[in-house]
Amino acid sequence: MLAKVRSGAIIGLDGAIVEVEVDISPGLPSFTIVGLPDAAVQEARERVRAAIRNSGGTFPTKRIVVNLAPADLKKAGPAYDLPIAVGILLSSGQVEADLGDTMVLGELSLDGSLRHTNGILPMVVLAHDEKVPRVIVPEVDAAEASLVDGVKVLPFASLAQLISYLRGEIPAPEPVPRPEPGTETPSATTDLADIKGQEHAKRALEVAAAGGHNMIMCGPPGSGKTLLARALPSILPPMTDEEAIEVTKVYSVSGLLPQDTPLIRQRPFRAPHYTISNAGLVGGGHFPKPGEISLSHRGVLFLDELPEFGHSLLETLRQPLEDKIVTISRAQGRVTYPASFMLVGAMNPCPCGYYGDPFRRCTCPPGLVARYQRRISGPFLDRVDIFIEVPHIEYEKLTDDRRGEPSSRVQARVTAARSRQVERFRGTRLTCNAEMSPAEIREFCRMDDETKNLLKAAAKQLHLSARAFHRILKLGLTIADLEGSLTIRPHHIAEALQYRPRTE
C-alpha cells in the first residue's frame, strides 16, 4: 500500500515542498530511503524503527521503500523523521487519516518524543505560500511556527500522542498563542550613559545609527572602542515586524534560535574573532549555512582588531556591503542569504597601539606603521562612511560621577531620523541614507547657496575625491535628518567633514 505525506526542505532561507512516499510490499524485511538523502536522513531508519515500537505501534517486517520527491533535490537534516514514521503507519494500515492538506515536520527520539527541529519557521512560511492550511510540528517549536498567520499549527509532544490524534482517540491539541512582535524591547547590555567621556565618538555612533553608515574607530588600547561598539544596538531603532521575522528565519535555519525566544526582537550584534574562516564569516560548508554576516542581518557586525583579519576575508565583505545579500555557489546549486548589516570596525593605529598617542611613545618603526595601516584596502574603505579617532580617556572624566546621555534618548532621535528616511525613499529600494548611489544623492541632497559654497571650498582645499564628496553629502543629509532639517546646511557639512579618514 502506498502512502504520501507532505513535508518540506530548506534551500537557503526558503522552503521547498518534499513529498514523502512510503511503499510497503511483501518480501525480505528491508528499509530503504531514496531521493538524495544525506547521512542524517539515512539514519532516520533506526530512529523511526525504534520510535514506532516505543510508541505502541508495530514496525512492519516487510520490504519498505521511502522516496523523498523531488529526487533531484538534496535532502538534509532530521526533519523527515516524523513524516517517514507517519507514512509507514498509514501505509501499514495502523492509522487511517487524510493528510493531504497537512505538512508534517519533526525529528524523533528513540522513545518517540519529538525534538526541536531547525528551520521550522521557513517551512511554515512555505506552507502558507503553498496554501497548505495545517502543519504538524514538535511541541517545543510551536511558538516559532505560530508566527505565521493563516496556518493552523498542531503541536505534538510525541509520536504516541500524534497516533492517538490520527485514530480519533484524543482531540486536536490547543494552538499556541502567536508571540506578538514588538511587545517587549530587551535591554541592551551596554548603555551610552555608562561610557565615560568620548562625546565625539558617541556623536559619531548616533550619526552612523541614524543613516545606517558603516564606521571604523581608531585609537590606543583601552580607549573604549569595543565598549562603544557594543552600545550601538541600544541606539538603533526597534525592528519592525517584518525585520524581526527575517532575522528569526536566519537563526532558525542556523540552529541558533533559543527555544525560549521564538521571535528575535533585538537587533543582532555579532563580533567574530579575527581567526574566523571564510566560510564562518560569509557562510558556506558542504550544505551551506549562514555565516556571521547573515547572522548580523538587520544588526551590527563588529570586527575588532580590523587589520588582523586576513586580506581575503575583508575583500569578501565588499560584495555583501554593496548588495546587502551574499550568494554561495556549490556544485549542488546556489543559495542566497540576506546580509543587510552595519559594519563597525575597531583598530589600533599601529601594532603597538600608541602611534600618535600623547601619553605613551610608539615603539614601531615608521615602515611597520605604514604597512599595518595598508592592510585595509582602498576598495574596502570606499564602503565605510565614518572614520573616528577614539583618544585616551583623561583621569578627570573616568572619575566623574555624572552619567552621560542615556541610550533611550539617543534612540528616540535616531528613530525619528530613520522615519524621515523611510518617507523620503518610499517607492524606492532604499531604506536609509547610506544606501544612496550618486544619482540618488543628486536627487535627494538639497542644499542652499551658502552650503554649496562651503562644500566647494572644502573640495578645493582638501582635494576631495568623488567618493569622498558623495560620502560627505550622505553624512550631511543624515545629520540634517537628526536635526529635523529639510535641507543640508553649512554646519551639517562641517560636521560631516570631521568624519573623513586621515589618509584622504
C-alpha positions in Angstrom: 0.0 0.0 0.0 1.3 3.4 -0.9 1.1 6.4 1.4 2.0 10.0 0.8 2.9 12.6 3.5 3.8 16.2 2.7 6.9 17.7 4.3 9.5 20.5 3.5 13.2 21.1 2.8 15.3 24.3 3.3 17.1 25.9 0.4 18.9 29.0 1.8 16.2 30.7 3.8 13.4 29.5 1.6 11.5 26.2 1.7 10.6 23.6 -0.9 7.8 21.0 -0.8 9.0 17.5 -0.3 6.6 14.6 -0.7 7.4 11.6 1.4 6.2 8.5 -0.4 6.1 5.2 1.5 5.5 1.8 -0.1 5.3 -1.4 1.9 5.3 -4.7 -0.1 5.8 -8.4 0.7 9.4 -9.6 0.6 12.5 -9.9 2.7 12.5 -7.2 5.5 14.3 -4.1 4.4 14.1 -0.4 4.9 15.4 1.8 2.0 15.3 5.6 1.7 15.9 7.1 -1.8 15.7 10.7 -3.1 19.2 12.1 -2.4 19.2 11.8 1.4 22.2 12.8 3.4 23.6 10.8 6.3 21.2 12.3 8.9 18.2 11.3 6.7 19.7 7.8 6.2 20.0 7.4 10.0 16.3 8.1 10.2 15.7 4.4 9.6 16.9 3.4 13.1 15.2 6.4 14.8 11.9 5.7 13.1 12.1 1.9 13.8 12.7 2.4 17.5 10.2 5.4 17.8 7.3 3.4 16.3 7.9 0.4 18.6 8.2 2.6 21.7 5.1 4.5 20.8 2.7 1.5 20.8 2.9 0.8 17.1 4.2 -2.2 15.1 7.1 -1.8 12.7 6.3 -3.8 9.6 8.6 -6.7 8.9 8.3 -6.3 5.1 10.0 -4.5 2.3 9.8 -0.7 2.9 10.8 1.9 0.4 10.7 5.6 1.2 11.0 8.1 -1.7 11.7 11.8 -1.0 10.4 13.6 -4.0 11.6 15.5 -6.0 14.5 13.2 -6.3 16.9 15.8 -7.6 16.7 18.0 -4.5 19.3 17.2 -1.8 17.6 16.3 1.5 19.5 17.1 4.7 18.7 17.0 8.4 16.5 15.0 10.7 13.2 16.9 9.9 12.0 13.9 7.8 11.8 11.5 10.8 8.2 12.3 11.7 6.7 12.3 8.1 8.5 9.0 7.4 7.1 7.4 10.6 3.6 8.7 9.8 3.9 7.4 6.2 4.8 3.9 7.5 1.9 3.9 9.9 -0.5 5.0 7.1 0.9 2.5 4.6 0.7 -0.4 7.0 -2.9 0.4 8.0 -2.2 1.1 11.6 -3.8 4.6 11.3 -6.3 6.0 8.8 -6.3 9.7 8.1 -6.4 12.1 5.3 -3.3 14.3 5.5 -3.5 15.8 2.0 -3.9 19.3 3.5 -1.2 18.9 6.2 2.5 19.4 6.3 4.4 17.2 8.8 7.8 18.3 10.3 9.9 17.0 13.2 12.8 14.9 14.5 12.1 11.8 16.5 13.9 10.5 19.6 14.2 6.7 20.1 11.4 6.8 22.7 9.0 8.5 20.3 9.2 12.0 21.7 9.5 14.9 19.2 12.7 17.0 19.4 13.5 20.6 18.4 14.0 20.9 14.6 15.9 23.6 12.8 14.2 25.7 10.1 10.6 25.3 11.3 9.7 29.0 10.6 10.8 29.0 6.9 8.9 25.7 6.3 5.7 27.0 7.9 6.1 30.1 5.7 6.3 27.7 2.8 3.1 26.0 3.9 1.4 29.4 3.9 2.7 30.3 0.4 1.7 26.9 -1.0 -1.8 27.2 0.6 -1.3 24.3 3.0 -3.7 25.0 5.8 -2.3 22.8 8.6 1.2 22.0 9.9 2.1 19.3 12.4 5.3 20.3 14.4 7.0 19.3 17.6 5.5 20.9 20.7 8.8 22.7 21.5 8.7 24.5 18.2 5.0 25.5 18.3 5.7 29.1 19.3 8.1 29.6 16.4 5.6 28.0 14.0 2.7 30.2 15.2 4.5 33.3 14.0 2.9 32.7 10.5 -0.7 33.8 10.1 -3.1 31.8 8.1 -1.7 28.4 9.0 -3.2 26.1 11.7 -0.3 24.8 13.9 -0.9 21.4 15.5 1.8 20.8 18.2 2.6 17.3 19.5 5.0 16.2 22.2 5.4 12.6 21.0 4.6 10.2 18.2 2.2 8.3 20.5 0.2 11.5 21.0 0.0 12.0 17.2 -1.1 8.4 16.7 -3.9 8.8 19.2 -5.0 12.0 17.4 -4.9 10.4 14.0 -7.0 7.5 15.3 -9.6 9.9 16.7 -8.9 9.0 20.3 -8.0 12.5 21.5 -8.9 15.9 20.2 -6.6 18.2 18.4 -4.1 20.0 20.7 -4.7 23.6 21.6 -2.8 26.0 19.4 0.0 28.0 20.9 -0.7 31.8 21.1 1.2 33.8 18.5 4.1 35.9 20.0 3.3 39.4 19.1 6.3 41.3 17.6 7.3 44.4 19.4 5.5 43.6 22.7 8.8 43.8 24.5 12.2 45.5 24.0 15.0 43.7 25.6 17.5 45.9 27.2 21.0 46.2 25.6 24.0 45.0 27.6 25.8 48.4 27.3 24.2 51.9 27.7 25.9 55.0 26.4 25.3 56.6 29.8 27.8 54.2 31.3 30.6 55.2 28.9 32.8 57.9 30.4 33.9 60.7 28.0 34.3 60.1 24.3 31.5 62.5 23.4 32.8 62.9 19.9 32.7 59.2 19.3 29.2 58.9 20.8 28.0 61.5 18.4 29.6 59.6 15.5 27.8 56.5 16.7 24.5 58.4 16.7 25.1 59.6 13.1 26.1 56.1 12.0 22.9 54.6 13.5 20.7 57.3 12.1 21.8 56.8 8.5 22.9 53.1 8.5 26.5 54.2 7.8 29.5 51.8 8.2 32.1 53.0 10.7 35.7 52.5 11.7 37.1 53.6 15.1 40.9 54.0 15.6 42.6 54.6 18.9 45.0 53.2 21.5 44.2 50.1 23.6 41.8 50.7 26.4 40.2 53.8 25.0 36.7 52.3 24.8 36.3 51.3 21.2 34.8 47.9 22.0 32.5 49.3 24.6 31.3 52.0 22.2 30.6 49.3 19.5 28.6 47.2 22.0 26.5 50.2 22.8 25.4 50.7 19.2 22.5 48.2 19.2 21.0 50.1 22.1 20.5 53.3 20.0 19.4 51.6 16.8 15.6 51.9 16.1 13.5 48.9 17.1 13.0 46.2 14.5 9.7 46.2 12.6 7.6 43.0 12.5 9.0 42.1 9.1 12.6 42.6 10.1 12.1 40.5 13.3 10.7 37.6 11.2 13.6 37.9 8.7 16.2 37.7 11.5 14.3 34.8 13.2 14.4 32.9 9.9 18.2 33.2 9.7 18.7 32.0 13.2 16.1 29.2 12.8 17.9 27.8 9.8 21.3 28.1 11.5 20.1 26.2 14.6 20.8 29.2 16.8 17.3 30.2 17.7 16.9 29.9 21.6 13.9 27.7 22.4 12.6 30.3 24.9 12.8 33.0 22.2 10.5 32.1 19.3 10.8 35.6 17.8 14.1 37.7 17.9 13.1 41.3 18.7 16.6 42.7 19.5 18.9 43.7 16.7 21.8 41.2 16.4 25.3 42.1 17.4 28.0 39.7 16.1 31.7 40.0 17.0 33.7 37.2 15.4 37.4 36.8 16.2 39.9 37.6 13.5 40.9 33.9 13.2 37.5 33.1 11.7 37.4 31.2 8.4 36.0 32.5 5.2 33.0 30.1 5.5 32.4 31.1 9.0 32.3 34.8 8.1 30.4 34.7 4.7 28.7 31.3 5.0 29.3 28.0 3.3 30.0 24.4 4.1 29.1 21.2 2.2 25.5 22.0 2.9 25.7 25.9 3.0 24.7 27.6 6.3 24.6 31.3 7.0 27.8 33.0 8.2 28.4 35.8 10.6 27.4 38.5 8.0 24.0 36.9 7.6 23.6 36.4 11.4 24.2 40.2 11.6 21.3 40.9 9.3 19.4 44.0 10.4 22.0 44.4 13.1 25.7 45.1 13.7 28.8 43.2 12.6 31.7 44.3 14.8 35.2 43.5 13.6 37.7 44.1 16.5 41.4 44.4 15.6 40.3 45.0 12.0 43.8 44.9 10.4 44.3 41.4 11.9 41.6 39.9 9.7 43.0 38.3 6.6 43.1 40.4 3.4 40.9 37.9 1.6 38.4 37.9 4.4 37.9 41.7 4.3 37.7 41.6 0.5 34.9 39.1 0.6 32.9 41.6 2.6 32.9 44.1 -0.3 30.1 42.5 -2.3 27.7 41.9 0.7 28.3 45.5 1.8 27.3 46.7 -1.6 24.4 44.4 -2.5 23.1 43.5 1.0 23.0 39.8 0.1 25.5 37.0 -0.1 25.3 34.2 -2.7 27.1 30.9 -2.0 27.6 28.7 -5.1 28.3 25.0 -4.8 28.3 22.0 -7.2 24.8 21.1 -5.9 23.5 24.6 -6.6 23.5 28.1 -5.1 21.8 29.7 -2.2 21.3 33.4 -1.3 21.2 34.7 2.3 20.4 38.3 3.4 23.3 40.4 4.6 21.9 43.9 5.4 24.1 44.9 8.3 26.1 47.8 9.7 29.8 47.2 9.8 31.7 48.6 12.7 35.5 48.1 12.8 37.9 48.9 15.6 41.7 49.1 15.1 44.9 50.4 16.7 46.9 53.0 14.8 49.9 50.7 14.8 51.0 47.2 16.0 51.9 48.5 19.5 48.8 50.7 19.6 50.3 54.0 20.6 51.2 55.8 17.3 50.3 59.4 17.8 49.4 58.9 21.5 50.4 62.0 23.6 51.0 59.9 26.7 53.0 56.9 25.5 55.7 56.7 22.9 55.2 54.4 19.9 57.8 51.7 19.6 57.0 50.8 16.0 59.4 51.7 13.1 57.7 54.1 10.6 57.7 51.5 7.8 55.9 49.0 10.0 53.2 51.5 10.9 52.6 52.2 7.2 52.4 48.5 6.3 50.0 47.9 9.2 47.6 50.6 8.1 47.8 49.4 4.4 46.4 46.0 5.4 42.9 47.5 4.8 42.5 48.1 1.1 41.1 51.2 -0.6 38.1 49.5 -2.2 37.1 48.2 1.3 37.5 51.7 2.8 35.3 53.1 0.0 32.3 51.3 1.7 32.9 53.0 5.1 31.4 56.4 5.6 32.6 57.3 9.1 36.2 57.3 10.4 36.6 58.4 14.0 39.6 58.8 16.4 38.9 57.4 19.9 41.6 59.1 22.1 42.9 58.2 25.5 40.4 58.9 28.3 41.5 61.5 30.8 41.5 60.8 34.5 39.0 63.5 35.4 36.4 62.0 33.0 37.0 58.5 34.4 36.3 59.6 37.9 33.4 61.9 37.1 30.2 60.5 38.8 27.8 62.2 36.4 26.1 59.9 33.9 26.0 60.8 30.3 23.0 60.9 28.0 21.2 57.5 28.1 20.8 55.3 25.0 17.0 55.6 25.2 17.1 59.4 24.5 19.6 58.9 21.6 17.5 56.1 20.2 14.5 58.4 20.0 16.4 60.8 17.8 17.7 58.0 15.7 14.3 56.5 15.2 12.8 59.9 14.2 15.7 60.3 11.6 15.1 56.8 10.2 11.3 57.6 9.9 12.2 60.7 7.8 14.3 58.5 5.5 11.5 55.9 5.1 9.2 58.7 3.9 11.9 60.1 1.6 12.7 56.8 0.0 9.1 55.5 -0.3 8.7 53.7 -3.6 12.4 53.0 -4.0 14.7 50.2 -3.0 16.4 52.3 -0.4 15.9 52.1 3.4 18.5 54.5 4.7 20.8 57.3 3.5 23.9 55.1 3.4 22.4 53.1 0.5 22.2 56.1 -1.8 24.0 56.0 -5.2 25.5 59.1 -6.8 22.3 59.6 -8.9 20.1 59.4 -5.8 22.5 61.8 -3.9 21.9 64.3 -6.6 18.1 63.8 -6.3 17.7 63.9 -2.5 20.6 66.0 -1.2 19.2 69.6 -1.2 21.4 72.5 -0.3 21.2 76.3 -0.2 23.8 78.5 -1.8 25.8 79.0 1.4 26.1 75.3 1.9 27.2 74.8 -1.7 29.9 77.5 -1.3 31.2 75.8 1.8 31.3 72.4 0.1 33.1 73.9 -2.9 35.7 75.5 -0.7 36.2 72.2 1.2 36.5 70.2 -2.0 39.2 72.5 -3.4 41.2 72.9 -0.2 41.1 69.3 0.9 41.3 67.9 -2.7 38.3 65.7 -2.1 37.9 62.7 -4.4 34.5 61.9 -5.9 33.8 59.1 -3.4 34.7 61.5 -0.5 32.5 64.2 -1.9 29.5 61.8 -2.1 30.3 60.4 1.4 30.2 63.9 2.9 26.8 64.6 1.2 25.3 61.4 2.6 26.6 62.2 6.1 25.4 65.7 5.8 21.9 64.5 4.9 21.8 62.2 7.9 22.9 64.9 10.2 20.2 67.1 8.8 17.7 64.3 9.4 18.8 64.1 13.1 18.1 67.8 13.4 14.8 67.7 11.5 16.0 70.0 8.7 14.6 69.6 5.2 17.9 70.9 3.6 21.5 70.4 4.3 23.0 73.4 6.0 26.6 74.6 6.4 27.1 73.2 9.9 25.9 69.8 8.7 28.6 69.7 6.1 31.1 71.0 8.7 30.4 68.1 11.0 30.4 65.6 8.1 33.9 66.8 7.2 35.1 65.7 10.6 34.4 62.0 9.8 36.9 61.9 6.9 39.8 59.4 7.2 43.2 60.9 7.9 44.6 59.4 4.7 42.1 61.1 2.4 
